[in-house]
Each structure stands twice: as structure tokens, then as C-alpha cells.
Amino acid sequence: MSHVTTHVLDSGLGVPAAGILVALAGPTGEVIASGVTDADGRVAELGEEKLPAGDYRLEFETGPYFTRTSRRSFYPRVTVDFIVTDAAHYHVPLLLSPFAYSTYRGS
């Protein structure tokens, strides 16, 4: 069983990205948790439950964030697929700008 966390940093502005809706989908595609990034770009509670091994997806609704910050963007949403294999903590950050993004397995 594992636990998943995330946060979003706006690398274009050099600040945390607040107000982004994030959904966590499970192995069958159903949304099992969701939340909105806080002032620090983090989702305080993205599901309390420990997750069994399997394929998961984080979907970040970035379009409204860019609209609120008065910037045009190429990405209305960012989807990150990843695999949970063990009981480790899985931290999946998103570094975001209007025309690029990257992600990695954090700690």
C-alpha cells in the first residue's frame, strides 16, 4: 500500500501555482481523490487512503490557472501517468510554464 502527494510550481513566474484542480485516478480510470492546490502549490489532502499497486493518473487542470494569471498557454491540462509498485510514498511534482512542463518522482 502507498500514499501519493503532489505540488505544482510555476517555473515561468518562479512561484507556487495556487488554485489548480488536481484529480487522482486509479487503475480502472475512476477518480479516487481530488483537491485544489493551496498558496504553497500543494494539495493538502489528496486522498487519505493508502493505494494498492497499479497504474495511476494525476490530472492537473492548468487552463483556468493560466487564464487567472492572464497568460496564454498551450496546455489546458497536464496528465501524468505513473506506477505504484510498493508501499513507498510517491511524491509527483509538476513544474509548469505556459509552453512547457516537467515532472519527476520526488521524495
Secondary structure as the mmCIF struct_conf table of DSSP 4:
data_model
#
loop_
_struct_conf.conf_type_id
_struct_conf.id
_struct_conf.beg_label_comp_id
_struct_conf.beg_label_asym_id
_struct_conf.beg_label_seq_id
_struct_conf.end_label_comp_id
_struct_conf.end_label_asym_id
_struct_conf.end_label_seq_id
STRN STRN1 SER A 2 SER A 2
STRN STRN2 HIS A 3 THR A 5
STRN STRN3 HIS A 7 HIS A 7
STRN STRN4 VAL A 8 ASP A 10
TURN_TY1_P TURN_TY1_P1 SER A 11 GLY A 14
STRN STRN5 VAL A 15 PRO A 16
BEND BEND1 GLY A 19 GLY A 19
STRN STRN6 LEU A 21 ALA A 25
TURN_TY1_P TURN_TY1_P2 PRO A 27 THR A 28
BEND BEND2 GLY A 29 GLY A 29
STRN STRN7 VAL A 31 VAL A 36
TURN_TY1_P TURN_TY1_P3 ALA A 39 ASP A 40
BEND BEND3 GLY A 41 GLY A 41
STRN STRN8 ARG A 42 ARG A 42
BEND BEND4 ALA A 44 ALA A 44
BEND BEND5 LEU A 46 LEU A 46
BEND BEND6 GLU A 48 GLU A 49
STRN STRN9 LEU A 51 LEU A 51
BEND BEND7 ALA A 53 ALA A 53
STRN STRN10 GLY A 54 GLU A 61
HELX_RH_AL_P HELX_RH_AL_P1 GLY A 63 ARG A 68
TURN_TY1_P TURN_TY1_P4 THR A 69 SER A 70
BEND BEND8 PHE A 74 PHE A 74
BEND BEND9 PRO A 76 PRO A 76
STRN STRN11 VAL A 78 VAL A 84
BEND BEND10 ASP A 86 ALA A 88
STRN STRN12 HIS A 89 HIS A 91
STRN STRN13 LEU A 94 SER A 97
TURN_TY1_P TURN_TY1_P5 PRO A 98 PHE A 99
STRN STRN14 ALA A 100 THR A 103
STRN STRN15 GLY A 106 GLY A 106
#
